[in-house]
């Protein structure tokens, strides 16, 4: 599986750890930056680039997910969710990471580097990457409604 990762300055330490950890676990990790710590870097571009890459890979039939990191993960999630086809979830526990995949088929996870230890965040990311989508009809239907709104601006309920 290909994993696209991006961060802001507050997630740099966690990002470096995850890149090494995930590569060691056999994932193909693409680092969308930044490459060096700079508190003045603007995270939206990095996160949007990672999110776009996830969508492009998925449209090409490649198994891919994304990780966006920040101090809280909120801004990074918001940026990623601006990309059509992305369902980015803010995960703060193993359960929220698993449910994001099971019920929402989330393809990007946001995690706050200042909210968790590196070990805790790693477990949350691993849960997200390994949990499958449930394929339950109600979840498929709801994801379809979100996708319909992205393209038409309306939801038929």
PyMOL commands that place a pseudoatom at each C-alpha (Angstrom):
pseudoatom trace, name=CA, resn=UNK, resi=1, chain=A, elem=C, hetatm=0, pos=[0.000, 0.000, 0.000]
pseudoatom trace, name=CA, resn=UNK, resi=2, chain=A, elem=C, hetatm=0, pos=[1.132, 3.528, -0.742]
pseudoatom trace, name=CA, resn=UNK, resi=3, chain=A, elem=C, hetatm=0, pos=[0.854, 6.043, 2.097]
pseudoatom trace, name=CA, resn=UNK, resi=4, chain=A, elem=C, hetatm=0, pos=[0.990, 9.786, 1.426]
pseudoatom trace, name=CA, resn=UNK, resi=5, chain=A, elem=C, hetatm=0, pos=[2.048, 11.879, 4.421]
pseudoatom trace, name=CA, resn=UNK, resi=6, chain=A, elem=C, hetatm=0, pos=[2.194, 15.617, 5.079]
pseudoatom trace, name=CA, resn=UNK, resi=7, chain=A, elem=C, hetatm=0, pos=[2.590, 17.742, 8.163]
pseudoatom trace, name=CA, resn=UNK, resi=8, chain=A, elem=C, hetatm=0, pos=[2.956, 21.185, 9.616]
pseudoatom trace, name=CA, resn=UNK, resi=9, chain=A, elem=C, hetatm=0, pos=[5.870, 22.207, 11.832]
pseudoatom trace, name=CA, resn=UNK, resi=10, chain=A, elem=C, hetatm=0, pos=[4.174, 20.780, 14.941]
pseudoatom trace, name=CA, resn=UNK, resi=11, chain=A, elem=C, hetatm=0, pos=[4.034, 17.297, 13.423]
pseudoatom trace, name=CA, resn=UNK, resi=12, chain=A, elem=C, hetatm=0, pos=[7.595, 17.106, 12.072]
pseudoatom trace, name=CA, resn=UNK, resi=13, chain=A, elem=C, hetatm=0, pos=[8.938, 14.774, 14.771]
pseudoatom trace, name=CA, resn=UNK, resi=14, chain=A, elem=C, hetatm=0, pos=[5.952, 12.461, 14.465]
pseudoatom trace, name=CA, resn=UNK, resi=15, chain=A, elem=C, hetatm=0, pos=[6.139, 12.540, 10.669]
pseudoatom trace, name=CA, resn=UNK, resi=16, chain=A, elem=C, hetatm=0, pos=[9.815, 11.531, 10.647]
pseudoatom trace, name=CA, resn=UNK, resi=17, chain=A, elem=C, hetatm=0, pos=[9.074, 8.659, 13.027]
pseudoatom trace, name=CA, resn=UNK, resi=18, chain=A, elem=C, hetatm=0, pos=[6.078, 7.466, 11.004]
pseudoatom trace, name=CA, resn=UNK, resi=19, chain=A, elem=C, hetatm=0, pos=[7.922, 7.566, 7.690]
pseudoatom trace, name=CA, resn=UNK, resi=20, chain=A, elem=C, hetatm=0, pos=[10.682, 5.344, 9.073]
pseudoatom trace, name=CA, resn=UNK, resi=21, chain=A, elem=C, hetatm=0, pos=[8.254, 3.081, 10.959]
pseudoatom trace, name=CA, resn=UNK, resi=22, chain=A, elem=C, hetatm=0, pos=[5.877, 2.590, 8.035]
pseudoatom trace, name=CA, resn=UNK, resi=23, chain=A, elem=C, hetatm=0, pos=[8.651, 1.981, 5.516]
pseudoatom trace, name=CA, resn=UNK, resi=24, chain=A, elem=C, hetatm=0, pos=[10.041, -0.623, 7.902]
pseudoatom trace, name=CA, resn=UNK, resi=25, chain=A, elem=C, hetatm=0, pos=[6.601, -2.245, 7.964]
pseudoatom trace, name=CA, resn=UNK, resi=26, chain=A, elem=C, hetatm=0, pos=[6.594, -2.514, 4.151]
pseudoatom trace, name=CA, resn=UNK, resi=27, chain=A, elem=C, hetatm=0, pos=[4.521, 0.516, 3.174]
pseudoatom trace, name=CA, resn=UNK, resi=28, chain=A, elem=C, hetatm=0, pos=[5.558, 2.696, 0.267]
pseudoatom trace, name=CA, resn=UNK, resi=29, chain=A, elem=C, hetatm=0, pos=[5.620, 6.119, 1.915]
pseudoatom trace, name=CA, resn=UNK, resi=30, chain=A, elem=C, hetatm=0, pos=[5.558, 9.350, -0.087]
pseudoatom trace, name=CA, resn=UNK, resi=31, chain=A, elem=C, hetatm=0, pos=[6.565, 12.398, 1.955]
pseudoatom trace, name=CA, resn=UNK, resi=32, chain=A, elem=C, hetatm=0, pos=[4.781, 15.552, 0.791]
pseudoatom trace, name=CA, resn=UNK, resi=33, chain=A, elem=C, hetatm=0, pos=[6.660, 17.753, 3.215]
pseudoatom trace, name=CA, resn=UNK, resi=34, chain=A, elem=C, hetatm=0, pos=[7.800, 19.933, 4.557]
pseudoatom trace, name=CA, resn=UNK, resi=35, chain=A, elem=C, hetatm=0, pos=[11.386, 18.703, 4.506]
pseudoatom trace, name=CA, resn=UNK, resi=36, chain=A, elem=C, hetatm=0, pos=[12.694, 20.963, 7.268]
pseudoatom trace, name=CA, resn=UNK, resi=37, chain=A, elem=C, hetatm=0, pos=[11.244, 22.627, 10.350]
pseudoatom trace, name=CA, resn=UNK, resi=38, chain=A, elem=C, hetatm=0, pos=[9.955, 26.144, 9.716]
pseudoatom trace, name=CA, resn=UNK, resi=39, chain=A, elem=C, hetatm=0, pos=[7.215, 27.526, 11.960]
pseudoatom trace, name=CA, resn=UNK, resi=40, chain=A, elem=C, hetatm=0, pos=[6.285, 29.904, 9.126]
pseudoatom trace, name=CA, resn=UNK, resi=41, chain=A, elem=C, hetatm=0, pos=[5.505, 27.103, 6.651]
pseudoatom trace, name=CA, resn=UNK, resi=42, chain=A, elem=C, hetatm=0, pos=[1.876, 26.993, 5.593]
pseudoatom trace, name=CA, resn=UNK, resi=43, chain=A, elem=C, hetatm=0, pos=[0.495, 23.464, 6.048]
pseudoatom trace, name=CA, resn=UNK, resi=44, chain=A, elem=C, hetatm=0, pos=[-2.513, 23.651, 3.671]
pseudoatom trace, name=CA, resn=UNK, resi=45, chain=A, elem=C, hetatm=0, pos=[-0.412, 23.152, 0.540]
pseudoatom trace, name=CA, resn=UNK, resi=46, chain=A, elem=C, hetatm=0, pos=[1.422, 20.142, 1.938]
pseudoatom trace, name=CA, resn=UNK, resi=47, chain=A, elem=C, hetatm=0, pos=[-1.816, 18.517, 3.126]
pseudoatom trace, name=CA, resn=UNK, resi=48, chain=A, elem=C, hetatm=0, pos=[-3.718, 19.262, -0.076]
pseudoatom trace, name=CA, resn=UNK, resi=49, chain=A, elem=C, hetatm=0, pos=[-0.870, 17.777, -2.150]
pseudoatom trace, name=CA, resn=UNK, resi=50, chain=A, elem=C, hetatm=0, pos=[-0.933, 14.585, -0.072]
pseudoatom trace, name=CA, resn=UNK, resi=51, chain=A, elem=C, hetatm=0, pos=[-4.731, 14.361, -0.304]
pseudoatom trace, name=CA, resn=UNK, resi=52, chain=A, elem=C, hetatm=0, pos=[-4.675, 14.891, -4.081]
pseudoatom trace, name=CA, resn=UNK, resi=53, chain=A, elem=C, hetatm=0, pos=[-2.090, 12.138, -4.431]
pseudoatom trace, name=CA, resn=UNK, resi=54, chain=A, elem=C, hetatm=0, pos=[-4.335, 9.720, -2.519]
pseudoatom trace, name=CA, resn=UNK, resi=55, chain=A, elem=C, hetatm=0, pos=[-7.244, 10.439, -4.872]
pseudoatom trace, name=CA, resn=UNK, resi=56, chain=A, elem=C, hetatm=0, pos=[-5.052, 10.131, -7.977]
pseudoatom trace, name=CA, resn=UNK, resi=57, chain=A, elem=C, hetatm=0, pos=[-3.667, 6.797, -6.779]
pseudoatom trace, name=CA, resn=UNK, resi=58, chain=A, elem=C, hetatm=0, pos=[-7.116, 5.469, -5.887]
pseudoatom trace, name=CA, resn=UNK, resi=59, chain=A, elem=C, hetatm=0, pos=[-8.538, 6.531, -9.252]
pseudoatom trace, name=CA, resn=UNK, resi=60, chain=A, elem=C, hetatm=0, pos=[-5.667, 4.653, -10.909]
pseudoatom trace, name=CA, resn=UNK, resi=61, chain=A, elem=C, hetatm=0, pos=[-6.609, 1.516, -8.952]
pseudoatom trace, name=CA, resn=UNK, resi=62, chain=A, elem=C, hetatm=0, pos=[-3.692, 1.717, -6.537]
pseudoatom trace, name=CA, resn=UNK, resi=63, chain=A, elem=C, hetatm=0, pos=[-4.283, 1.018, -2.860]
pseudoatom trace, name=CA, resn=UNK, resi=64, chain=A, elem=C, hetatm=0, pos=[-3.431, 4.293, -1.114]
pseudoatom trace, name=CA, resn=UNK, resi=65, chain=A, elem=C, hetatm=0, pos=[-4.246, 6.191, 2.055]
pseudoatom trace, name=CA, resn=UNK, resi=66, chain=A, elem=C, hetatm=0, pos=[-3.081, 9.487, 3.503]
pseudoatom trace, name=CA, resn=UNK, resi=67, chain=A, elem=C, hetatm=0, pos=[-1.852, 10.854, 6.810]
pseudoatom trace, name=CA, resn=UNK, resi=68, chain=A, elem=C, hetatm=0, pos=[-1.844, 14.557, 7.684]
pseudoatom trace, name=CA, resn=UNK, resi=69, chain=A, elem=C, hetatm=0, pos=[-0.307, 15.748, 10.925]
pseudoatom trace, name=CA, resn=UNK, resi=70, chain=A, elem=C, hetatm=0, pos=[-0.339, 18.964, 12.893]
pseudoatom trace, name=CA, resn=UNK, resi=71, chain=A, elem=C, hetatm=0, pos=[-0.510, 20.265, 16.425]
pseudoatom trace, name=CA, resn=UNK, resi=72, chain=A, elem=C, hetatm=0, pos=[-4.182, 19.336, 16.755]
pseudoatom trace, name=CA, resn=UNK, resi=73, chain=A, elem=C, hetatm=0, pos=[-4.817, 17.834, 13.318]
pseudoatom trace, name=CA, resn=UNK, resi=74, chain=A, elem=C, hetatm=0, pos=[-7.857, 20.066, 12.819]
pseudoatom trace, name=CA, resn=UNK, resi=75, chain=A, elem=C, hetatm=0, pos=[-6.494, 22.459, 10.194]
pseudoatom trace, name=CA, resn=UNK, resi=76, chain=A, elem=C, hetatm=0, pos=[-4.797, 19.636, 8.339]
pseudoatom trace, name=CA, resn=UNK, resi=77, chain=A, elem=C, hetatm=0, pos=[-8.072, 17.682, 8.203]
pseudoatom trace, name=CA, resn=UNK, resi=78, chain=A, elem=C, hetatm=0, pos=[-9.902, 20.756, 6.932]
pseudoatom trace, name=CA, resn=UNK, resi=79, chain=A, elem=C, hetatm=0, pos=[-7.318, 21.324, 4.191]
pseudoatom trace, name=CA, resn=UNK, resi=80, chain=A, elem=C, hetatm=0, pos=[-7.379, 17.675, 3.077]
pseudoatom trace, name=CA, resn=UNK, resi=81, chain=A, elem=C, hetatm=0, pos=[-11.181, 17.645, 2.975]
pseudoatom trace, name=CA, resn=UNK, resi=82, chain=A, elem=C, hetatm=0, pos=[-11.166, 20.423, 0.368]
pseudoatom trace, name=CA, resn=UNK, resi=83, chain=A, elem=C, hetatm=0, pos=[-9.940, 17.883, -2.186]
pseudoatom trace, name=CA, resn=UNK, resi=84, chain=A, elem=C, hetatm=0, pos=[-12.825, 16.239, -4.068]
pseudoatom trace, name=CA, resn=UNK, resi=85, chain=A, elem=C, hetatm=0, pos=[-12.897, 12.546, -3.255]
pseudoatom trace, name=CA, resn=UNK, resi=86, chain=A, elem=C, hetatm=0, pos=[-11.173, 12.843, 0.103]
pseudoatom trace, name=CA, resn=UNK, resi=87, chain=A, elem=C, hetatm=0, pos=[-12.844, 11.764, 3.304]
pseudoatom trace, name=CA, resn=UNK, resi=88, chain=A, elem=C, hetatm=0, pos=[-10.381, 12.906, 5.961]
pseudoatom trace, name=CA, resn=UNK, resi=89, chain=A, elem=C, hetatm=0, pos=[-11.109, 11.969, 9.560]
pseudoatom trace, name=CA, resn=UNK, resi=90, chain=A, elem=C, hetatm=0, pos=[-9.606, 13.442, 12.703]
pseudoatom trace, name=CA, resn=UNK, resi=91, chain=A, elem=C, hetatm=0, pos=[-8.636, 10.456, 14.845]
pseudoatom trace, name=CA, resn=UNK, resi=92, chain=A, elem=C, hetatm=0, pos=[-7.838, 10.836, 18.521]
pseudoatom trace, name=CA, resn=UNK, resi=93, chain=A, elem=C, hetatm=0, pos=[-8.170, 7.216, 19.621]
pseudoatom trace, name=CA, resn=UNK, resi=94, chain=A, elem=C, hetatm=0, pos=[-7.966, 3.690, 18.272]
pseudoatom trace, name=CA, resn=UNK, resi=95, chain=A, elem=C, hetatm=0, pos=[-11.762, 3.582, 18.085]
pseudoatom trace, name=CA, resn=UNK, resi=96, chain=A, elem=C, hetatm=0, pos=[-12.116, 6.811, 16.094]
pseudoatom trace, name=CA, resn=UNK, resi=97, chain=A, elem=C, hetatm=0, pos=[-9.438, 5.613, 13.658]
pseudoatom trace, name=CA, resn=UNK, resi=98, chain=A, elem=C, hetatm=0, pos=[-11.127, 2.237, 13.190]
pseudoatom trace, name=CA, resn=UNK, resi=99, chain=A, elem=C, hetatm=0, pos=[-14.630, 3.707, 12.864]
pseudoatom trace, name=CA, resn=UNK, resi=100, chain=A, elem=C, hetatm=0, pos=[-13.415, 6.230, 10.297]
pseudoatom trace, name=CA, resn=UNK, resi=101, chain=A, elem=C, hetatm=0, pos=[-12.377, 3.326, 8.083]
pseudoatom trace, name=CA, resn=UNK, resi=102, chain=A, elem=C, hetatm=0, pos=[-15.240, 0.931, 8.947]
pseudoatom trace, name=CA, resn=UNK, resi=103, chain=A, elem=C, hetatm=0, pos=[-18.131, 3.364, 8.576]
pseudoatom trace, name=CA, resn=UNK, resi=104, chain=A, elem=C, hetatm=0, pos=[-16.817, 6.227, 6.436]
pseudoatom trace, name=CA, resn=UNK, resi=105, chain=A, elem=C, hetatm=0, pos=[-14.191, 4.551, 4.259]
pseudoatom trace, name=CA, resn=UNK, resi=106, chain=A, elem=C, hetatm=0, pos=[-11.964, 7.494, 5.223]
pseudoatom trace, name=CA, resn=UNK, resi=107, chain=A, elem=C, hetatm=0, pos=[-8.967, 7.697, 2.939]
pseudoatom trace, name=CA, resn=UNK, resi=108, chain=A, elem=C, hetatm=0, pos=[-6.992, 10.281, 4.925]
pseudoatom trace, name=CA, resn=UNK, resi=109, chain=A, elem=C, hetatm=0, pos=[-6.434, 10.432, 8.672]
pseudoatom trace, name=CA, resn=UNK, resi=110, chain=A, elem=C, hetatm=0, pos=[-5.495, 13.556, 10.611]
pseudoatom trace, name=CA, resn=UNK, resi=111, chain=A, elem=C, hetatm=0, pos=[-3.691, 13.244, 13.927]
pseudoatom trace, name=CA, resn=UNK, resi=112, chain=A, elem=C, hetatm=0, pos=[-2.551, 15.919, 16.346]
pseudoatom trace, name=CA, resn=UNK, resi=113, chain=A, elem=C, hetatm=0, pos=[1.122, 15.565, 17.148]
pseudoatom trace, name=CA, resn=UNK, resi=114, chain=A, elem=C, hetatm=0, pos=[0.763, 17.689, 20.276]
pseudoatom trace, name=CA, resn=UNK, resi=115, chain=A, elem=C, hetatm=0, pos=[-2.163, 15.572, 21.497]
pseudoatom trace, name=CA, resn=UNK, resi=116, chain=A, elem=C, hetatm=0, pos=[-0.462, 12.172, 21.655]
pseudoatom trace, name=CA, resn=UNK, resi=117, chain=A, elem=C, hetatm=0, pos=[2.846, 10.565, 22.416]
pseudoatom trace, name=CA, resn=UNK, resi=118, chain=A, elem=C, hetatm=0, pos=[4.679, 9.210, 19.379]
pseudoatom trace, name=CA, resn=UNK, resi=119, chain=A, elem=C, hetatm=0, pos=[3.814, 5.675, 20.499]
pseudoatom trace, name=CA, resn=UNK, resi=120, chain=A, elem=C, hetatm=0, pos=[0.126, 6.488, 20.927]
pseudoatom trace, name=CA, resn=UNK, resi=121, chain=A, elem=C, hetatm=0, pos=[-0.075, 8.258, 17.558]
pseudoatom trace, name=CA, resn=UNK, resi=122, chain=A, elem=C, hetatm=0, pos=[1.681, 5.340, 15.863]
pseudoatom trace, name=CA, resn=UNK, resi=123, chain=A, elem=C, hetatm=0, pos=[-0.946, 2.935, 17.204]
pseudoatom trace, name=CA, resn=UNK, resi=124, chain=A, elem=C, hetatm=0, pos=[-3.747, 5.207, 15.961]
pseudoatom trace, name=CA, resn=UNK, resi=125, chain=A, elem=C, hetatm=0, pos=[-2.162, 5.394, 12.492]
pseudoatom trace, name=CA, resn=UNK, resi=126, chain=A, elem=C, hetatm=0, pos=[-1.631, 1.620, 12.362]
pseudoatom trace, name=CA, resn=UNK, resi=127, chain=A, elem=C, hetatm=0, pos=[-5.277, 1.061, 13.317]
pseudoatom trace, name=CA, resn=UNK, resi=128, chain=A, elem=C, hetatm=0, pos=[-6.384, 3.397, 10.529]
pseudoatom trace, name=CA, resn=UNK, resi=129, chain=A, elem=C, hetatm=0, pos=[-4.148, 1.786, 7.899]
pseudoatom trace, name=CA, resn=UNK, resi=130, chain=A, elem=C, hetatm=0, pos=[-5.153, -1.790, 8.709]
pseudoatom trace, name=CA, resn=UNK, resi=131, chain=A, elem=C, hetatm=0, pos=[-8.888, -1.453, 9.353]
pseudoatom trace, name=CA, resn=UNK, resi=132, chain=A, elem=C, hetatm=0, pos=[-11.078, -2.360, 6.349]
pseudoatom trace, name=CA, resn=UNK, resi=133, chain=A, elem=C, hetatm=0, pos=[-14.256, -0.628, 5.209]
pseudoatom trace, name=CA, resn=UNK, resi=134, chain=A, elem=C, hetatm=0, pos=[-17.324, -2.603, 6.280]
pseudoatom trace, name=CA, resn=UNK, resi=135, chain=A, elem=C, hetatm=0, pos=[-19.127, -2.377, 2.893]
pseudoatom trace, name=CA, resn=UNK, resi=136, chain=A, elem=C, hetatm=0, pos=[-22.453, -2.265, 4.783]
pseudoatom trace, name=CA, resn=UNK, resi=137, chain=A, elem=C, hetatm=0, pos=[-25.184, -0.853, 2.538]
pseudoatom trace, name=CA, resn=UNK, resi=138, chain=A, elem=C, hetatm=0, pos=[-26.027, 2.027, 4.857]
pseudoatom trace, name=CA, resn=UNK, resi=139, chain=A, elem=C, hetatm=0, pos=[-22.400, 3.183, 4.903]
pseudoatom trace, name=CA, resn=UNK, resi=140, chain=A, elem=C, hetatm=0, pos=[-22.057, 2.871, 1.130]
pseudoatom trace, name=CA, resn=UNK, resi=141, chain=A, elem=C, hetatm=0, pos=[-25.268, 4.887, 0.725]
pseudoatom trace, name=CA, resn=UNK, resi=142, chain=A, elem=C, hetatm=0, pos=[-24.083, 7.657, 3.042]
pseudoatom trace, name=CA, resn=UNK, resi=143, chain=A, elem=C, hetatm=0, pos=[-20.687, 7.914, 1.369]
pseudoatom trace, name=CA, resn=UNK, resi=144, chain=A, elem=C, hetatm=0, pos=[-22.551, 8.158, -1.944]
pseudoatom trace, name=CA, resn=UNK, resi=145, chain=A, elem=C, hetatm=0, pos=[-24.546, 11.092, -0.590]
pseudoatom trace, name=CA, resn=UNK, resi=146, chain=A, elem=C, hetatm=0, pos=[-21.341, 12.902, 0.362]
pseudoatom trace, name=CA, resn=UNK, resi=147, chain=A, elem=C, hetatm=0, pos=[-19.857, 12.232, -3.083]
pseudoatom trace, name=CA, resn=UNK, resi=148, chain=A, elem=C, hetatm=0, pos=[-23.067, 13.420, -4.763]
pseudoatom trace, name=CA, resn=UNK, resi=149, chain=A, elem=C, hetatm=0, pos=[-22.911, 16.699, -2.874]
pseudoatom trace, name=CA, resn=UNK, resi=150, chain=A, elem=C, hetatm=0, pos=[-19.305, 17.200, -3.966]
pseudoatom trace, name=CA, resn=UNK, resi=151, chain=A, elem=C, hetatm=0, pos=[-20.291, 16.978, -7.612]
pseudoatom trace, name=CA, resn=UNK, resi=152, chain=A, elem=C, hetatm=0, pos=[-23.836, 18.368, -7.717]
pseudoatom trace, name=CA, resn=UNK, resi=153, chain=A, elem=C, hetatm=0, pos=[-24.185, 20.547, -4.625]
pseudoatom trace, name=CA, resn=UNK, resi=154, chain=A, elem=C, hetatm=0, pos=[-27.229, 18.628, -3.432]
pseudoatom trace, name=CA, resn=UNK, resi=155, chain=A, elem=C, hetatm=0, pos=[-28.076, 15.427, -1.611]
pseudoatom trace, name=CA, resn=UNK, resi=156, chain=A, elem=C, hetatm=0, pos=[-31.110, 13.346, -2.498]
pseudoatom trace, name=CA, resn=UNK, resi=157, chain=A, elem=C, hetatm=0, pos=[-32.384, 11.904, 0.753]
for i in range(1, 157): cmd.bond("trace and resi %d" % i, "trace and resi %d" % (i + 1))
show_as sticks, trace
zoom trace
